[in-house]
């Protein structure tokens, strides 16, 4: 597709369940980011991939959160034992190169809205 | 550490009148500053960026912002608002050359006829 694609667009789950959120970046983009946007707040950084490796995961809130990008394209954000406080919109962004990413030029998807009941 | 403060959570203007969205930053390093826009049900889109070149930065759709180091500000302006400008606007800072964007809490712009 032309832009960053995120699935599902909406996910409702129960407390304690496991959730996976998928991000399909723009083809050829090497840098990939996950952000989380809670209601009334700006997006908060979670993790950054350069290629297949997580270059910076300092924003992951705890060890229930994990993300992978095994082939350097699609990424999956995994949340174990979900809690009500995990409810938010999870945003994925990509950038063509590390240099473009370092100048703030990110291309964002529309997000996956997670609701934990 | 770096942060941005967006001084207004909501701004309402009439179509054809000027727009001013205020942002102050705090950074221990030479910052790079950006404005992103988020239309309903759309992804965030880069509006403009300042990366230590010209202090007056022009972006898309007639928006511009001026970096003022003495005031630690990076306010977003547009001479004449259009209905299509109604959206949420985020001021963003990153350490020069850094990969982690720090977003403000956003300003919801409403444009009335």
Interface residues (C-beta under 8 A of the other chain):
Chain A: X3 X4 X31 X33 X35 X40 X41 X42 X43 X44 X45 X48 X55 X56 X58 X59 X91 X93 X98 X101 X102 X103 X104 X105 X106 X107 X108 X109 X110 X111
Chain B: X32 X34 X41 X42 X43 X44 X45 X46 X49 X51 X90 X92 X94 X97 X98 X99 X100 X101 X102 X103 X104 X105 X106
